[in-house]
Amino acid sequence: MNRCREFEVAISAVLEAGEVLMRYFKNKNYRITYKSKFGKSPVTDADIKSNEILKKNIVSAFPDDGWFSEETADDMLRLEKRRVWIVDPLDGTKSFIRGVSEFTISIALVEDGIPIVGVVYNPPGEELYFASRGNGAYLFKGDTLRGLKNLNVEEIKDYRFYASKSKKSVKEAVIIASKGEIEKNETLKNLVGKFGEVRFRKSIAYKIVSVAIGWADALVSLSSKNEWDIAGAHVIAEEAGLKVTDSFGEKIFYNERNAKKKGIIVANEILHNEILKILNLRK
């Protein structure tokens, strides 16, 4: 597998950060502050500590690469870098605070605007998803995760997974969406109503990989997404065989000055095209 060094460092970093997150998650001994005066963007000690661990491991291993994290002041020198690590040290902070286990750590290595390595880790479920461009998507969970360091490259290939290629129509398919967004967005509410079933998960990265492993057939969010929300899961979904675009059907690029993306759609190509036709959005 290509980029073994990047994988080794990224996976080691998320597992170390995951242990710290779980200690905070279990003992609830952390402070909460807010990025906005309206209390909509909580940050905990767990977010900060996870970020410190990830940055220490990755930056020390790849000092020439750029760094872009939700919990680090943005250094625009990253725009001059060919390779940039884009990180969310705790995706799903609100869930974390409420004691809901659907939070993740998300890491992507982006090269020339394209995610080439992605790692998404759900510590409570011991679920580690990872992929690299051209080499497939993989899932390790529980006992297999604990034995990961003892596996060779050939054995790792046994854990490769592929997204469903089912030709389900929208009315037969399962969609993942956000309850809050459905309530606020009539366009999304109309789309979701055409699906056979709607399911919910908290972390956007977790939603994306859930489609990749077949827990649902599509993810649609029309609200803006930060690069760190989706970059890691993006390459995992594509390597599993899914199509990933913004809500207008345009390719998503990363390490841009404006880190906000115009929503996201993840599905197999047939279903993805159906979704775009129903949405019929105009820029």
C-alpha positions as CSV (number, residue, x, y, z in Angstrom):
1,M,0.0,0.0,0.0
2,N,1.3,3.4,-0.9
3,R,1.8,6.2,1.7
4,C,2.5,3.7,4.5
5,R,4.4,6.3,6.6
6,E,1.5,8.7,6.4
7,F,-0.9,6.0,7.5
8,E,1.3,4.8,10.3
9,V,1.6,8.3,11.8
10,A,-2.1,9.3,11.3
11,I,-3.5,6.1,12.7
12,S,-1.1,6.1,15.7
13,A,-2.1,9.7,16.3
14,V,-5.9,9.1,16.2
15,L,-5.6,6.1,18.5
16,E,-3.7,8.1,21.0
17,A,-6.1,11.0,20.8
18,G,-9.0,8.6,21.0
19,E,-7.8,7.2,24.3
20,V,-7.8,10.8,25.7
21,L,-11.2,11.6,24.4
22,M,-12.6,8.4,26.0
23,R,-11.2,9.4,29.4
24,Y,-12.9,12.8,29.1
25,F,-16.1,11.2,27.7
26,K,-16.4,8.8,30.7
27,N,-15.4,11.1,33.6
28,K,-17.1,14.3,32.2
29,N,-14.3,16.3,33.9
30,Y,-13.8,19.1,31.3
31,R,-14.6,22.7,30.8
32,I,-16.8,24.0,28.0
33,T,-16.3,27.3,26.2
34,Y,-18.0,28.7,23.2
35,K,-16.7,30.2,19.9
36,S,-19.7,32.4,19.4
37,K,-21.7,34.5,21.9
38,F,-24.8,32.6,20.9
39,G,-23.5,29.3,22.4
40,K,-23.7,27.4,19.1
41,S,-20.1,26.2,18.8
42,P,-18.9,24.5,22.0
43,V,-15.3,23.6,22.6
44,T,-14.2,21.4,25.4
45,D,-10.8,20.5,27.0
46,A,-11.2,17.3,25.1
47,D,-11.2,19.1,21.7
48,I,-8.1,21.0,22.7
49,K,-6.1,18.0,24.0
50,S,-7.0,15.9,21.0
51,N,-5.8,18.6,18.7
52,E,-2.5,18.9,20.6
53,I,-1.8,15.2,20.3
54,L,-2.7,15.1,16.6
55,K,-0.6,18.1,15.8
56,K,2.4,16.9,17.8
57,N,2.5,13.6,16.0
58,I,1.8,14.7,12.5
59,V,3.8,18.0,12.4
60,S,6.8,16.3,13.9
61,A,6.7,13.5,11.3
62,F,6.0,15.8,8.4
63,P,7.4,19.3,9.2
64,D,7.2,20.5,5.6
65,D,3.5,19.9,5.3
66,G,0.8,22.4,6.1
67,W,-1.6,22.1,9.0
68,F,-5.3,23.2,9.1
69,S,-7.4,22.3,12.1
70,E,-10.7,23.4,13.6
71,E,-8.9,24.0,16.9
72,T,-5.8,25.8,15.6
73,A,-5.6,29.5,14.4
74,D,-5.6,29.4,10.6
75,D,-2.1,30.0,9.2
76,M,-2.7,31.2,5.6
77,L,0.8,30.0,4.7
78,R,-0.9,26.6,4.2
79,L,-2.2,28.0,0.9
80,E,1.4,27.9,-0.4
81,K,1.9,24.2,0.6
82,R,1.3,21.4,-1.8
83,R,0.5,19.0,1.0
84,V,-1.7,20.0,4.0
85,W,-3.2,18.0,6.8
86,I,-6.8,18.9,7.5
87,V,-8.0,17.9,10.9
88,D,-11.1,17.8,13.1
89,P,-9.9,16.6,16.5
90,L,-13.5,16.1,17.7
91,D,-16.3,16.0,15.2
92,G,-19.5,15.9,17.1
93,T,-18.7,18.0,20.2
94,K,-22.3,18.6,21.1
95,S,-22.9,14.8,21.0
96,F,-19.8,14.3,23.1
97,I,-21.1,16.7,25.7
98,R,-24.5,15.0,25.8
99,G,-22.9,11.6,26.3
100,V,-23.9,10.4,22.8
101,S,-21.2,8.1,21.3
102,E,-21.5,9.2,17.7
103,F,-18.4,11.4,17.6
104,T,-15.2,11.0,15.6
105,I,-11.7,12.2,15.0
106,S,-11.2,13.1,11.3
107,I,-7.8,13.5,9.5
108,A,-7.1,14.1,5.8
109,L,-3.9,14.6,3.9
110,V,-4.7,16.9,1.0
111,E,-2.3,17.2,-2.0
112,D,-3.0,19.9,-4.6
113,G,-6.5,20.4,-3.3
114,I,-7.4,16.6,-3.4
115,P,-7.7,14.4,-0.3
116,I,-5.3,11.5,-0.8
117,V,-5.3,10.0,2.7
118,G,-8.3,9.9,5.1
119,V,-8.7,8.5,8.6
120,V,-12.0,8.6,10.6
121,Y,-12.1,7.1,14.0
122,N,-15.0,6.6,16.4
123,P,-13.4,5.8,19.8
124,P,-16.5,4.5,21.6
125,G,-17.2,1.9,18.9
126,E,-13.5,1.3,18.2
127,E,-14.2,1.8,14.5
128,L,-11.3,2.9,12.4
129,Y,-12.0,3.8,8.8
130,F,-9.1,4.7,6.5
131,A,-8.3,5.1,2.8
132,S,-5.7,6.4,0.4
133,R,-6.3,7.5,-3.1
134,G,-6.0,4.5,-5.5
135,N,-5.6,2.0,-2.7
136,G,-9.1,1.4,-1.4
137,A,-11.0,1.9,1.8
138,Y,-10.6,-0.2,5.0
139,L,-12.4,-0.7,8.3
140,F,-10.9,-2.1,11.5
141,K,-13.1,-2.6,14.5
142,G,-12.7,-4.0,18.0
143,D,-10.3,-6.9,18.2
144,T,-9.1,-6.5,14.7
145,L,-8.3,-2.8,15.5
146,R,-6.3,-3.9,18.5
147,G,-4.3,-6.3,16.3
148,L,-3.7,-3.9,13.5
149,K,-0.1,-3.1,14.3
150,N,0.7,-6.9,13.9
151,L,-0.7,-7.2,10.4
152,N,1.3,-7.0,7.2
153,V,0.2,-5.2,4.1
154,E,-1.3,-8.4,2.5
155,E,-3.3,-9.1,5.6
156,I,-4.6,-5.6,5.8
157,K,-6.1,-6.1,2.3
158,D,-8.6,-8.5,3.9
159,Y,-10.3,-5.6,5.6
160,R,-11.0,-3.6,2.4
161,F,-14.7,-2.7,1.9
162,Y,-16.8,-1.5,-1.0
163,A,-20.0,0.6,-1.0
164,S,-23.2,-0.9,-2.4
165,K,-23.7,-0.7,-6.1
166,S,-27.4,-1.4,-5.7
167,K,-29.6,0.3,-8.4
168,K,-32.2,1.3,-5.8
169,S,-34.4,4.2,-6.8
170,V,-34.8,7.1,-4.4
171,K,-38.1,5.7,-3.1
172,E,-36.4,2.4,-2.2
173,A,-33.2,4.0,-0.7
174,V,-32.2,5.0,2.8
175,I,-30.9,8.5,3.3
176,I,-28.9,10.0,6.2
177,A,-29.6,13.6,7.1
178,S,-29.7,16.0,10.0
179,K,-33.0,16.4,11.9
180,G,-32.3,20.0,12.6
181,E,-31.5,20.8,9.0
182,I,-34.6,19.0,7.7
183,E,-36.7,21.1,10.1
184,K,-35.2,24.3,8.8
185,N,-34.7,23.6,5.1
186,E,-37.8,22.9,3.0
187,T,-35.8,21.8,0.0
188,L,-34.1,19.1,2.1
189,K,-37.4,18.2,3.7
190,N,-38.9,17.7,0.3
191,L,-36.0,15.5,-0.8
192,V,-36.0,13.3,2.3
193,G,-39.7,12.8,2.0
194,K,-39.1,11.0,-1.4
195,F,-36.8,8.4,0.2
196,G,-37.9,5.1,1.6
197,E,-36.3,5.7,5.0
198,V,-34.4,8.4,6.7
199,R,-31.7,7.7,9.4
200,F,-29.8,10.0,11.6
201,R,-26.3,10.2,12.9
202,K,-24.5,13.1,14.6
203,S,-21.0,13.6,13.3
204,I,-20.9,14.5,9.6
205,A,-17.7,12.4,9.1
206,Y,-19.5,9.5,10.7
207,K,-22.5,10.0,8.4
208,I,-20.3,9.8,5.3
209,V,-18.5,6.6,6.3
210,S,-21.8,5.1,7.3
211,V,-22.9,5.5,3.7
212,A,-19.6,4.0,2.6
213,I,-20.1,0.8,4.5
214,G,-23.8,0.5,3.5
215,W,-25.6,1.5,6.6
216,A,-27.5,4.0,4.3
217,D,-27.5,4.6,0.6
218,A,-27.0,8.4,0.6
219,L,-26.1,11.4,2.6
220,V,-27.3,14.9,1.7
221,S,-26.6,18.1,3.5
222,L,-27.4,21.5,1.9
223,S,-25.8,23.5,4.7
224,S,-22.3,24.8,4.4
225,K,-19.5,22.5,5.6
226,N,-16.0,23.3,6.8
227,E,-13.2,21.5,5.1
228,W,-12.2,19.7,8.3
229,D,-15.8,18.3,8.6
230,I,-15.6,16.3,5.5
231,A,-12.1,16.0,4.0
232,G,-11.1,12.7,5.8
233,A,-14.3,10.9,5.1
234,H,-14.4,12.2,1.5
235,V,-11.5,10.1,0.3
236,I,-12.8,7.1,2.2
237,A,-16.2,7.3,0.5
238,E,-14.7,7.7,-3.0
239,E,-12.3,4.8,-2.5
240,A,-15.3,2.7,-1.4
241,G,-16.8,3.5,-4.8
242,L,-19.2,6.5,-4.1
243,K,-19.6,9.8,-5.7
244,V,-18.9,12.9,-3.6
245,T,-19.8,16.4,-4.6
246,D,-21.2,19.6,-3.1
247,S,-25.0,20.2,-3.2
248,F,-24.7,21.6,-6.8
249,G,-23.0,18.5,-8.1
250,E,-19.6,20.2,-8.3
251,K,-16.3,18.6,-7.3
252,I,-15.0,19.6,-3.8
253,F,-11.5,21.0,-3.5
254,Y,-9.6,21.6,-0.3
255,N,-7.0,23.8,1.3
256,E,-8.7,26.9,-0.1
257,R,-8.9,30.4,1.3
258,N,-12.6,30.0,1.9
259,A,-12.9,26.7,3.9
260,K,-16.7,26.7,3.7
261,K,-18.1,24.2,1.1
262,K,-21.6,24.4,-0.4
263,G,-23.1,21.3,1.3
264,I,-22.3,17.7,0.4
265,I,-24.0,14.8,-1.4
266,V,-22.6,11.2,-1.1
267,A,-24.1,8.3,-3.0
268,N,-23.4,5.8,-5.8
269,E,-23.5,7.5,-9.2
270,I,-27.0,6.4,-10.2
271,L,-28.6,7.6,-6.9
272,H,-26.4,10.7,-6.9
273,N,-27.7,11.8,-10.3
274,E,-31.3,11.2,-9.1
275,I,-30.8,13.3,-6.1
276,L,-29.4,16.2,-8.2
277,K,-32.4,16.1,-10.5
278,I,-34.8,16.3,-7.6
279,L,-32.9,19.1,-5.9
280,N,-32.5,21.1,-9.2
281,L,-30.5,23.7,-7.4
282,R,-29.1,26.8,-9.2
283,K,-26.0,28.6,-8.2
